[in-house]
């Protein structure tokens, strides 16, 4: 009987995770869209936040456990993830531009 309880808990956890993903997908997509539309604002906001945290003497290594995470390769994983997202965004933008360019001549070939 204990196995069935654990299976039920796993199913409940999976359903909660799926619901959370659905709830977060639209705001996250909107945030990424704004970042693509206004890249200088995004970089400025990140720089301003870093400056403010530095001025307040808040350092990530002062948070308990953060030094071991950063030393353990989390920084490298974040770097690779960020690079992957940037490349995917660039590929998506290029595909969208290619699709728009391909549709433009077809529309201009139509008789007026």
CORQUIVEN-V905805 format. One record per residue. N is the residue number from 1. RES is the residue in one letter. SS is DSSP state (A for helix, B for strand, O for the rest). Layout:
[[N & RES & SS] [N & RES & SS]]
//
This chain:
[[1 & X & O] [2 & X & A] [3 & X & A] [4 & X & A] [5 & X & A] [6 & X & A] [7 & X & A] [8 & X & A] [9 & X & A] [10 & X & A] [11 & X & A] [12 & X & A] [13 & X & A] [14 & X & A] [15 & X & A] [16 & X & A] [17 & X & A] [18 & X & A] [19 & X & A] [20 & X & A] [21 & X & A] [22 & X & A] [23 & X & A] [24 & X & A] [25 & X & A] [26 & X & A] [27 & X & A] [28 & X & A] [29 & X & A] [30 & X & A] [31 & X & A] [32 & X & A] [33 & X & A] [34 & X & A] [35 & X & A] [36 & X & A] [37 & X & A] [38 & X & O] [39 & X & A] [40 & X & A] [41 & X & A] [42 & X & A] [43 & X & A] [44 & X & A] [45 & X & A] [46 & X & A] [47 & X & A] [48 & X & A] [49 & X & A] [50 & X & A] [51 & X & A] [52 & X & A] [53 & X & A] [54 & X & A] [55 & X & A] [56 & X & O] [57 & X & O] [58 & X & O] [59 & X & O] [60 & X & A] [61 & X & A] [62 & X & A] [63 & X & O] [64 & X & O] [65 & X & O] [66 & X & A] [67 & X & A] [68 & X & A] [69 & X & A] [70 & X & A] [71 & X & A] [72 & X & A] [73 & X & A] [74 & X & A] [75 & X & A] [76 & X & A] [77 & X & A] [78 & X & A] [79 & X & A] [80 & X & A] [81 & X & A] [82 & X & A] [83 & X & A] [84 & X & A] [85 & X & A] [86 & X & A] [87 & X & A] [88 & X & A] [89 & X & A] [90 & X & A] [91 & X & A] [92 & X & A] [93 & X & A] [94 & X & A] [95 & X & A] [96 & X & A] [97 & X & A] [98 & X & A] [99 & X & A] [100 & X & A] [101 & X & A] [102 & X & A] [103 & X & A] [104 & X & A] [105 & X & A] [106 & X & A] [107 & X & A] [108 & X & A] [109 & X & A] [110 & X & O] [111 & X & O] [112 & X & O]]
//
